[in-house]
């Protein structure tokens, strides 16, 4: 069993409607949509594979702190991971990285 601190908060439609009605929130929410979708895809892949950050780090040939920073990087503007790094992460989780423009 994987011990993970990744616990998405469930929001019902009423909560979402209320929070998005606040000034500026909808624009900020929409601006982060792509980053959060990528982050959720990464975390979902790791958890579906039953892996810890330590497991992924070992498979990538890096440190746990590097994997932690990678997962956190999509929530901040401080760092933008390279395609090669994202590809290694995906492979470590038994997945293939696909990028699509829509």
Phi and psi in degrees as GROMACS dihedral restraints (atoms count N, CA, C in turn):
[ dihedral_restraints ]
;  ai    aj    ak    al  type     phi  dphi    fc
    3     4     5     6     1   -89.9    20    10
    4     5     6     7     1   128.1    20    10
    6     7     8     9     1   -92.6    20    10
    7     8     9    10     1   113.0    20    10
    9    10    11    12     1  -132.2    20    10
   10    11    12    13     1   144.2    20    10
   12    13    14    15     1   -90.7    20    10
   13    14    15    16     1    -0.1    20    10
   15    16    17    18     1   -75.1    20    10
   16    17    18    19     1   104.1    20    10
   18    19    20    21     1  -134.3    20    10
   19    20    21    22     1    91.6    20    10
   21    22    23    24     1   -58.4    20    10
   22    23    24    25     1   142.0    20    10
   24    25    26    27     1   -88.2    20    10
   25    26    27    28     1   124.9    20    10
   27    28    29    30     1   -77.7    20    10
   28    29    30    31     1   132.3    20    10
   30    31    32    33     1  -122.7    20    10
   31    32    33    34     1   131.5    20    10
   33    34    35    36     1   -85.0    20    10
   34    35    36    37     1   169.8    20    10
   36    37    38    39     1   -60.5    20    10
   37    38    39    40     1   -37.3    20    10
   39    40    41    42     1   -65.3    20    10
   40    41    42    43     1   -42.5    20    10
   42    43    44    45     1   -62.3    20    10
   43    44    45    46     1   -47.1    20    10
   45    46    47    48     1   -61.3    20    10
   46    47    48    49     1   -44.6    20    10
   48    49    50    51     1   -61.2    20    10
   49    50    51    52     1   -43.2    20    10
   51    52    53    54     1   -64.7    20    10
   52    53    54    55     1   -46.7    20    10
   54    55    56    57     1   -70.0    20    10
   55    56    57    58     1   -37.3    20    10
   57    58    59    60     1   -73.1    20    10
   58    59    60    61     1   -14.6    20    10
   60    61    62    63     1   -78.2    20    10
   61    62    63    64     1   -15.6    20    10
   63    64    65    66     1   -70.3    20    10
   64    65    66    67     1   144.0    20    10
   66    67    68    69     1   -57.1    20    10
   67    68    69    70     1   129.6    20    10
   69    70    71    72     1    81.9    20    10
   70    71    72    73     1   -17.2    20    10
   72    73    74    75     1   -69.2    20    10
   73    74    75    76     1   -43.8    20    10
   75    76    77    78     1   -61.2    20    10
   76    77    78    79     1   -44.0    20    10
   78    79    80    81     1   -63.3    20    10
   79    80    81    82     1   -44.5    20    10
   81    82    83    84     1   -64.6    20    10
   82    83    84    85     1   -41.3    20    10
   84    85    86    87     1   -60.8    20    10
   85    86    87    88     1   -46.5    20    10
   87    88    89    90     1   -67.7    20    10
   88    89    90    91     1   -33.4    20    10
   90    91    92    93     1   -66.0    20    10
   91    92    93    94     1   -27.9    20    10
   93    94    95    96     1   -96.3    20    10
   94    95    96    97     1    -2.2    20    10
   96    97    98    99     1   -54.9    20    10
   97    98    99   100     1   -46.6    20    10
   99   100   101   102     1   -65.3    20    10
  100   101   102   103     1   -42.4    20    10
  102   103   104   105     1   -64.2    20    10
  103   104   105   106     1   -44.5    20    10
  105   106   107   108     1   -68.4    20    10
  106   107   108   109     1   -33.6    20    10
  108   109   110   111     1   -63.9    20    10
  109   110   111   112     1   -41.5    20    10
  111   112   113   114     1   -65.9    20    10
  112   113   114   115     1   -44.2    20    10
  114   115   116   117     1   -61.2    20    10
  115   116   117   118     1   -45.7    20    10
  117   118   119   120     1   -63.2    20    10
  118   119   120   121     1   -38.0    20    10
  120   121   122   123     1   -63.2    20    10
  121   122   123   124     1   -42.0    20    10
  123   124   125   126     1   -64.9    20    10
  124   125   126   127     1   -49.3    20    10
  126   127   128   129     1   -64.8    20    10
  127   128   129   130     1   -40.6    20    10
  129   130   131   132     1   -61.8    20    10
  130   131   132   133     1   -40.6    20    10
  132   133   134   135     1   -64.1    20    10
  133   134   135   136     1   -44.1    20    10
  135   136   137   138     1   -63.9    20    10
  136   137   138   139     1   -45.9    20    10
  138   139   140   141     1   -68.3    20    10
  139   140   141   142     1   -38.0    20    10
  141   142   143   144     1   -64.0    20    10
  142   143   144   145     1   -31.4    20    10
  144   145   146   147     1   -80.9    20    10
  145   146   147   148     1    -6.4    20    10
  147   148   149   150     1    72.4    20    10
  148   149   150   151     1    30.9    20    10
  150   151   152   153     1  -107.1    20    10
  151   152   153   154     1   147.6    20    10
  153   154   155   156     1   -93.5    20    10
  154   155   156   157     1   171.5    20    10
  156   157   158   159     1   -61.2    20    10
  157   158   159   160     1   -35.2    20    10
  159   160   161   162     1   -63.2    20    10
  160   161   162   163     1   -40.7    20    10
  162   163   164   165     1   -62.5    20    10
  163   164   165   166     1   -45.7    20    10
  165   166   167   168     1   -64.3    20    10
  166   167   168   169     1   -42.6    20    10
  168   169   170   171     1   -58.3    20    10
  169   170   171   172     1   -45.4    20    10
  171   172   173   174     1   -61.9    20    10
  172   173   174   175     1   -43.7    20    10
  174   175   176   177     1   -67.6    20    10
  175   176   177   178     1   -30.8    20    10
  177   178   179   180     1   -84.8    20    10
  178   179   180   181     1   -14.2    20    10
  180   181   182   183     1    74.7    20    10
  181   182   183   184     1    37.8    20    10
  183   184   185   186     1  -136.4    20    10
  184   185   186   187     1  -166.7    20    10
  186   187   188   189     1  -102.0    20    10
  187   188   189   190     1   161.6    20    10
  189   190   191   192     1   -61.7    20    10
  190   191   192   193     1   -40.0    20    10
  192   193   194   195     1   -64.4    20    10
  193   194   195   196     1   -33.0    20    10
  195   196   197   198     1   -66.9    20    10
  196   197   198   199     1   -39.9    20    10
  198   199   200   201     1   -67.7    20    10
  199   200   201   202     1   -40.9    20    10
  201   202   203   204     1   -60.7    20    10
  202   203   204   205     1   -44.9    20    10
  204   205   206   207     1   -63.6    20    10
  205   206   207   208     1   -39.4    20    10
  207   208   209   210     1   -61.0    20    10
  208   209   210   211     1   -48.3    20    10
  210   211   212   213     1   -63.8    20    10
  211   212   213   214     1   -36.0    20    10
  213   214   215   216     1   -77.3    20    10
  214   215   216   217     1   -23.7    20    10
  216   217   218   219     1   -61.8    20    10
  217   218   219   220     1   -28.4    20    10
  219   220   221   222     1   -76.5    20    10
  220   221   222   223     1    -7.6    20    10
  222   223   224   225     1   -99.9    20    10
  223   224   225   226     1     0.1    20    10
  225   226   227   228     1  -135.3    20    10
  226   227   228   229     1   164.7    20    10
  228   229   230   231     1   -97.6    20    10
  229   230   231   232     1     7.2    20    10
  231   232   233   234     1   -73.8    20    10
  232   233   234   235     1   -30.3    20    10
  234   235   236   237     1  -146.9    20    10
  235   236   237   238     1   139.9    20    10
  237   238   239   240     1  -120.8    20    10
  238   239   240   241     1   111.6    20    10
  240   241   242   243     1   -65.9    20    10
  241   242   243   244     1   150.1    20    10
  243   244   245   246     1   -75.7    20    10
  244   245   246   247     1   161.9    20    10
  246   247   248   249     1   -59.5    20    10
  247   248   249   250     1   -41.9    20    10
  249   250   251   252     1   -60.6    20    10
  250   251   252   253     1   -40.8    20    10
  252   253   254   255     1   -66.9    20    10
  253   254   255   256     1   -44.3    20    10
  255   256   257   258     1   -63.1    20    10
  256   257   258   259     1   -36.5    20    10
  258   259   260   261     1   -65.7    20    10
  259   260   261   262     1   -43.2    20    10
  261   262   263   264     1   -61.3    20    10
  262   263   264   265     1   -42.1    20    10
  264   265   266   267     1   -60.8    20    10
  265   266   267   268     1   -47.8    20    10
  267   268   269   270     1   -59.7    20    10
  268   269   270   271     1   -45.5    20    10
  270   271   272   273     1   -63.3    20    10
  271   272   273   274     1   -37.8    20    10
  273   274   275   276     1   -62.8    20    10
  274   275   276   277     1   -27.9    20    10
  276   277   278   279     1   -92.7    20    10
  277   278   279   280     1     5.6    20    10
  279   280   281   282     1    76.0    20    10
  280   281   282   283     1    25.6    20    10
  282   283   284   285     1  -120.8    20    10
  283   284   285   286     1   171.8    20    10
  285   286   287   288     1  -117.6    20    10
  286   287   288   289     1   133.1    20    10
  288   289   290   291     1   -82.2    20    10
  289   290   291   292     1   125.9    20    10
  291   292   293   294     1  -122.9    20    10
  292   293   294   295     1   135.2    20    10
  294   295   296   297     1  -116.9    20    10
  295   296   297   298     1   132.4    20    10
  297   298   299   300     1  -133.8    20    10
  298   299   300   301     1   140.9    20    10
  300   301   302   303     1  -107.5    20    10
  301   302   303   304     1   126.5    20    10
